[in-house]
Amino acid sequence: MSPEKYSTMERSIMKRSLHSNKVIITSIVCGLLLLTAFFTGCTSSAPAQTVTAVVTATPAPSTPVSGTAPQTTTAPVAAVTTSTPKPVYTYSEGNVIAFTAASLTGVTPKLAEGFEAMYPGHKVTFNLAGTQVIKTQIQNGAYADVFISASPKYTTELTNGGFFDDGTVKTLTTNYVIVIMPADNPANIQSLTDLANPGVKIARAAKTVPIGIATDGALVKLAASTYGQDWNNTVYENTVTFETSEPAVATKVALGEVDAGFVYESTAAAAKPGTYSTITIPKSDNYLQTYSIAVLKESTSKGAAADFEAFMLSEAGQQILKDYGFRSA
C-alpha cells in the first residue's frame, strides 16, 4: 500500500511507533554501555590489586641487606683502630696464656717443657711480640694470664694502669746488648770503631722497642767514654733499618741483608754455631736490660698462672734462661 493511501490517524500511529522503537533501542544501547563500563571497572580492579601486591612486596629485598650487615663488623675493632690487634685464645684452668717479649722466642720451647714437667696437667701458650706490642694488646682488652716484659718502662705503665695482681710483679732476668755480624763478616768489622766506616749497613730496633732503648743507651755511653759524638752520629747514619722486634734485627743479619746489628747477648748465645760473628760491649758502657713477670688481674686461671710464675723464678726456670744466655735477675 502506498503512503498516500494511509489515513492521517494511521500515519500518526506509525510515527509514534517508530519513536518508541528508537527510545527502546537507545535505552538498550545505553544499558549495554553501562554494563560494559561496569564490568570494565570490575575487571580493571584486578591489576590494581596486583600493583598493590608488588608495592607491598618491595620491602622484601631489605631483608638480605640487613642480613649482610654483620659482615661489616667481622673485623675486630682493634684491627682497624690500632696496629696491634689483640690475639684471641681459649682459656681454661690449668692452661696459661703468657704474653711474652719477643727476645725470649728461642728459649720458650724449653721453658714450656720445663713448666709442664714440674706441673703435670698444666700447659703454657706464648704470645710472642715486642714488649711495646703485647703491652698495647693487653691495654686493648686481650686476654692473658701472665705478662713477661723486656722493659721496666712498659711494666710500670701496666702496673700504674692497675692491670696486675698486687704483689705479682717480679724481676725475672737481665740481658746485655751485643753487636752481631754475619758469620763471614763481609764488611770486615773488627771493632766497635768500624761500625762508623763508610758503607757499613746496620740494623737496630726502633726507639719504642726494648732492645732499641737499650741500644741507644749503650751507644750514648760508648760515645761519652771512648768514641765521641761524631762516631755515634755516623753509626746512626749507617743504620738502614729500624725493626719492631729484637728477633727481626737478628734475622736481617743472619740473611746478610745488613753488615751488623744490635741484639741481646741471649740471641747470640742461643744461635746455632756459625750463624754470627760477635763484638761485645764492655759492661761499663753497656745497658743492662731488666725483664719482669706478673700475673694479670683478668686471669681466670690464677692458680696455673701463679704456678707458671713460680716455675720461671725457680732454680729450674732460671737455669734454662742462663743456658740461653740470659743473666741472673
Secondary structure as a PSIPRED ss2 file (coil, helix, strand):
# PSIPRED VFORMAT (PSIPRED V4.0)

   1 M C   1.000  0.000  0.000
   2 S C   1.000  0.000  0.000
   3 P H   0.000  1.000  0.000
   4 E H   0.000  1.000  0.000
   5 K H   0.000  1.000  0.000
   6 Y C   1.000  0.000  0.000
   7 S C   1.000  0.000  0.000
   8 T H   0.000  1.000  0.000
   9 M H   0.000  1.000  0.000
  10 E H   0.000  1.000  0.000
  11 R H   0.000  1.000  0.000
  12 S H   0.000  1.000  0.000
  13 I H   0.000  1.000  0.000
  14 M H   0.000  1.000  0.000
  15 K H   0.000  1.000  0.000
  16 R H   0.000  1.000  0.000
  17 S H   0.000  1.000  0.000
  18 L H   0.000  1.000  0.000
  19 H H   0.000  1.000  0.000
  20 S H   0.000  1.000  0.000
  21 N H   0.000  1.000  0.000
  22 K H   0.000  1.000  0.000
  23 V H   0.000  1.000  0.000
  24 I H   0.000  1.000  0.000
  25 I H   0.000  1.000  0.000
  26 T H   0.000  1.000  0.000
  27 S H   0.000  1.000  0.000
  28 I H   0.000  1.000  0.000
  29 V H   0.000  1.000  0.000
  30 C H   0.000  1.000  0.000
  31 G H   0.000  1.000  0.000
  32 L H   0.000  1.000  0.000
  33 L H   0.000  1.000  0.000
  34 L H   0.000  1.000  0.000
  35 L H   0.000  1.000  0.000
  36 T H   0.000  1.000  0.000
  37 A H   0.000  1.000  0.000
  38 F H   0.000  1.000  0.000
  39 F H   0.000  1.000  0.000
  40 T H   0.000  1.000  0.000
  41 G H   0.000  1.000  0.000
  42 C H   0.000  1.000  0.000
  43 T H   0.000  1.000  0.000
  44 S H   0.000  1.000  0.000
  45 S H   0.000  1.000  0.000
  46 A H   0.000  1.000  0.000
  47 P H   0.000  1.000  0.000
  48 A H   0.000  1.000  0.000
  49 Q H   0.000  1.000  0.000
  50 T H   0.000  1.000  0.000
  51 V H   0.000  1.000  0.000
  52 T H   0.000  1.000  0.000
  53 A H   0.000  1.000  0.000
  54 V H   0.000  1.000  0.000
  55 V H   0.000  1.000  0.000
  56 T H   0.000  1.000  0.000
  57 A H   0.000  1.000  0.000
  58 T C   1.000  0.000  0.000
  59 P C   1.000  0.000  0.000
  60 A C   1.000  0.000  0.000
  61 P C   1.000  0.000  0.000
  62 S H   0.000  1.000  0.000
  63 T H   0.000  1.000  0.000
  64 P H   0.000  1.000  0.000
  65 V H   0.000  1.000  0.000
  66 S H   0.000  1.000  0.000
  67 G H   0.000  1.000  0.000
  68 T H   0.000  1.000  0.000
  69 A H   0.000  1.000  0.000
  70 P H   0.000  1.000  0.000
  71 Q H   0.000  1.000  0.000
  72 T H   0.000  1.000  0.000
  73 T H   0.000  1.000  0.000
  74 T C   1.000  0.000  0.000
  75 A C   1.000  0.000  0.000
  76 P C   1.000  0.000  0.000
  77 V H   0.000  1.000  0.000
  78 A H   0.000  1.000  0.000
  79 A H   0.000  1.000  0.000
  80 V H   0.000  1.000  0.000
  81 T H   0.000  1.000  0.000
  82 T C   1.000  0.000  0.000
  83 S C   1.000  0.000  0.000
  84 T C   1.000  0.000  0.000
  85 P C   1.000  0.000  0.000
  86 K C   1.000  0.000  0.000
  87 P C   1.000  0.000  0.000
  88 V C   1.000  0.000  0.000
  89 Y C   1.000  0.000  0.000
  90 T C   1.000  0.000  0.000
  91 Y C   1.000  0.000  0.000
  92 S C   1.000  0.000  0.000
  93 E C   1.000  0.000  0.000
  94 G C   1.000  0.000  0.000
  95 N E   0.000  0.000  1.000
  96 V E   0.000  0.000  1.000
  97 I E   0.000  0.000  1.000
  98 A E   0.000  0.000  1.000
  99 F E   0.000  0.000  1.000
 100 T E   0.000  0.000  1.000
 101 A E   0.000  0.000  1.000
 102 A H   0.000  1.000  0.000
 103 S H   0.000  1.000  0.000
 104 L H   0.000  1.000  0.000
 105 T H   0.000  1.000  0.000
 106 G H   0.000  1.000  0.000
 107 V H   0.000  1.000  0.000
 108 T H   0.000  1.000  0.000
 109 P H   0.000  1.000  0.000
 110 K H   0.000  1.000  0.000
 111 L H   0.000  1.000  0.000
 112 A H   0.000  1.000  0.000
 113 E H   0.000  1.000  0.000
 114 G H   0.000  1.000  0.000
 115 F H   0.000  1.000  0.000
 116 E H   0.000  1.000  0.000
 117 A H   0.000  1.000  0.000
 118 M H   0.000  1.000  0.000
 119 Y C   1.000  0.000  0.000
 120 P C   1.000  0.000  0.000
 121 G C   1.000  0.000  0.000
 122 H C   1.000  0.000  0.000
 123 K E   0.000  0.000  1.000
 124 V E   0.000  0.000  1.000
 125 T E   0.000  0.000  1.000
 126 F E   0.000  0.000  1.000
 127 N E   0.000  0.000  1.000
 128 L E   0.000  0.000  1.000
 129 A E   0.000  0.000  1.000
 130 G C   1.000  0.000  0.000
 131 T H   0.000  1.000  0.000
 132 Q H   0.000  1.000  0.000
 133 V H   0.000  1.000  0.000
 134 I H   0.000  1.000  0.000
 135 K H   0.000  1.000  0.000
 136 T H   0.000  1.000  0.000
 137 Q H   0.000  1.000  0.000
 138 I H   0.000  1.000  0.000
 139 Q H   0.000  1.000  0.000
 140 N C   1.000  0.000  0.000
 141 G C   1.000  0.000  0.000
 142 A C   1.000  0.000  0.000
 143 Y C   1.000  0.000  0.000
 144 A C   1.000  0.000  0.000
 145 D C   1.000  0.000  0.000
 146 V E   0.000  0.000  1.000
 147 F E   0.000  0.000  1.000
 148 I E   0.000  0.000  1.000
 149 S E   0.000  0.000  1.000
 150 A C   1.000  0.000  0.000
 151 S C   1.000  0.000  0.000
 152 P H   0.000  1.000  0.000
 153 K H   0.000  1.000  0.000
 154 Y H   0.000  1.000  0.000
 155 T H   0.000  1.000  0.000
 156 T H   0.000  1.000  0.000
 157 E H   0.000  1.000  0.000
 158 L H   0.000  1.000  0.000
 159 T H   0.000  1.000  0.000
 160 N H   0.000  1.000  0.000
 161 G C   1.000  0.000  0.000
 162 G C   1.000  0.000  0.000
 163 F C   1.000  0.000  0.000
 164 F E   0.000  0.000  1.000
 165 D C   1.000  0.000  0.000
 166 D C   1.000  0.000  0.000
 167 G C   1.000  0.000  0.000
 168 T C   1.000  0.000  0.000
 169 V C   1.000  0.000  0.000
 170 K E   0.000  0.000  1.000
 171 T E   0.000  0.000  1.000
 172 L E   0.000  0.000  1.000
 173 T E   0.000  0.000  1.000
 174 T E   0.000  0.000  1.000
 175 N E   0.000  0.000  1.000
 176 Y C   1.000  0.000  0.000
 177 V E   0.000  0.000  1.000
 178 I E   0.000  0.000  1.000
 179 V E   0.000  0.000  1.000
 180 I E   0.000  0.000  1.000
 181 M E   0.000  0.000  1.000
 182 P E   0.000  0.000  1.000
 183 A C   1.000  0.000  0.000
 184 D C   1.000  0.000  0.000
 185 N C   1.000  0.000  0.000
 186 P C   1.000  0.000  0.000
 187 A C   1.000  0.000  0.000
 188 N C   1.000  0.000  0.000
 189 I C   1.000  0.000  0.000
 190 Q C   1.000  0.000  0.000
 191 S C   1.000  0.000  0.000
 192 L H   0.000  1.000  0.000
 193 T H   0.000  1.000  0.000
 194 D H   0.000  1.000  0.000
 195 L H   0.000  1.000  0.000
 196 A H   0.000  1.000  0.000
 197 N C   1.000  0.000  0.000
 198 P C   1.000  0.000  0.000
 199 G C   1.000  0.000  0.000
 200 V C   1.000  0.000  0.000
 201 K C   1.000  0.000  0.000
 202 I E   0.000  0.000  1.000
 203 A E   0.000  0.000  1.000
 204 R E   0.000  0.000  1.000
 205 A E   0.000  0.000  1.000
 206 A C   1.000  0.000  0.000
 207 K C   1.000  0.000  0.000
 208 T C   1.000  0.000  0.000
 209 V C   1.000  0.000  0.000
 210 P H   0.000  1.000  0.000
 211 I H   0.000  1.000  0.000
 212 G H   0.000  1.000  0.000
 213 I H   0.000  1.000  0.000
 214 A H   0.000  1.000  0.000
 215 T H   0.000  1.000  0.000
 216 D H   0.000  1.000  0.000
 217 G H   0.000  1.000  0.000
 218 A H   0.000  1.000  0.000
 219 L H   0.000  1.000  0.000
 220 V H   0.000  1.000  0.000
 221 K H   0.000  1.000  0.000
 222 L H   0.000  1.000  0.000
 223 A H   0.000  1.000  0.000
 224 A H   0.000  1.000  0.000
 225 S H   0.000  1.000  0.000
 226 T H   0.000  1.000  0.000
 227 Y H   0.000  1.000  0.000
 228 G H   0.000  1.000  0.000
 229 Q H   0.000  1.000  0.000
 230 D H   0.000  1.000  0.000
 231 W H   0.000  1.000  0.000
 232 N H   0.000  1.000  0.000
 233 N H   0.000  1.000  0.000
 234 T H   0.000  1.000  0.000
 235 V H   0.000  1.000  0.000
 236 Y H   0.000  1.000  0.000
 237 E H   0.000  1.000  0.000
 238 N C   1.000  0.000  0.000
 239 T E   0.000  0.000  1.000
 240 V E   0.000  0.000  1.000
 241 T E   0.000  0.000  1.000
 242 F E   0.000  0.000  1.000
 243 E E   0.000  0.000  1.000
 244 T C   1.000  0.000  0.000
 245 S C   1.000  0.000  0.000
 246 E H   0.000  1.000  0.000
 247 P H   0.000  1.000  0.000
 248 A H   0.000  1.000  0.000
 249 V H   0.000  1.000  0.000
 250 A H   0.000  1.000  0.000
 251 T H   0.000  1.000  0.000
 252 K H   0.000  1.000  0.000
 253 V H   0.000  1.000  0.000
 254 A H   0.000  1.000  0.000
 255 L C   1.000  0.000  0.000
 256 G C   1.000  0.000  0.000
 257 E C   1.000  0.000  0.000
 258 V C   1.000  0.000  0.000
 259 D C   1.000  0.000  0.000
 260 A E   0.000  0.000  1.000
 261 G E   0.000  0.000  1.000
 262 F E   0.000  0.000  1.000
 263 V E   0.000  0.000  1.000
 264 Y E   0.000  0.000  1.000
 265 E H   0.000  1.000  0.000
 266 S H   0.000  1.000  0.000
 267 T H   0.000  1.000  0.000
 268 A H   0.000  1.000  0.000
 269 A H   0.000  1.000  0.000
 270 A H   0.000  1.000  0.000
 271 A C   1.000  0.000  0.000
 272 K C   1.000  0.000  0.000
 273 P C   1.000  0.000  0.000
 274 G C   1.000  0.000  0.000
 275 T C   1.000  0.000  0.000
 276 Y E   0.000  0.000  1.000
 277 S E   0.000  0.000  1.000
 278 T E   0.000  0.000  1.000
 279 I E   0.000  0.000  1.000
 280 T E   0.000  0.000  1.000
 281 I C   1.000  0.000  0.000
 282 P C   1.000  0.000  0.000
 283 K C   1.000  0.000  0.000
 284 S C   1.000  0.000  0.000
 285 D C   1.000  0.000  0.000
 286 N C   1.000  0.000  0.000
 287 Y C   1.000  0.000  0.000
 288 L C   1.000  0.000  0.000
 289 Q E   0.000  0.000  1.000
 290 T E   0.000  0.000  1.000
 291 Y E   0.000  0.000  1.000
 292 S E   0.000  0.000  1.000
 293 I E   0.000  0.000  1.000
 294 A E   0.000  0.000  1.000
 295 V E   0.000  0.000  1.000
 296 L E   0.000  0.000  1.000
 297 K C   1.000  0.000  0.000
 298 E C   1.000  0.000  0.000
 299 S C   1.000  0.000  0.000
 300 T C   1.000  0.000  0.000
 301 S C   1.000  0.000  0.000
 302 K H   0.000  1.000  0.000
 303 G H   0.000  1.000  0.000
 304 A H   0.000  1.000  0.000
 305 A H   0.000  1.000  0.000
 306 A H   0.000  1.000  0.000
 307 D H   0.000  1.000  0.000
 308 F H   0.000  1.000  0.000
 309 E H   0.000  1.000  0.000
 310 A H   0.000  1.000  0.000
 311 F H   0.000  1.000  0.000
 312 M H   0.000  1.000  0.000
 313 L H   0.000  1.000  0.000
 314 S C   1.000  0.000  0.000
 315 E H   0.000  1.000  0.000
 316 A H   0.000  1.000  0.000
 317 G H   0.000  1.000  0.000
 318 Q H   0.000  1.000  0.000
 319 Q H   0.000  1.000  0.000
 320 I H   0.000  1.000  0.000
 321 L H   0.000  1.000  0.000
 322 K H   0.000  1.000  0.000
 323 D H   0.000  1.000  0.000
 324 Y C   1.000  0.000  0.000
 325 G C   1.000  0.000  0.000
 326 F C   1.000  0.000  0.000
 327 R E   0.000  0.000  1.000
 328 S C   1.000  0.000  0.000
 329 A C   1.000  0.000  0.000
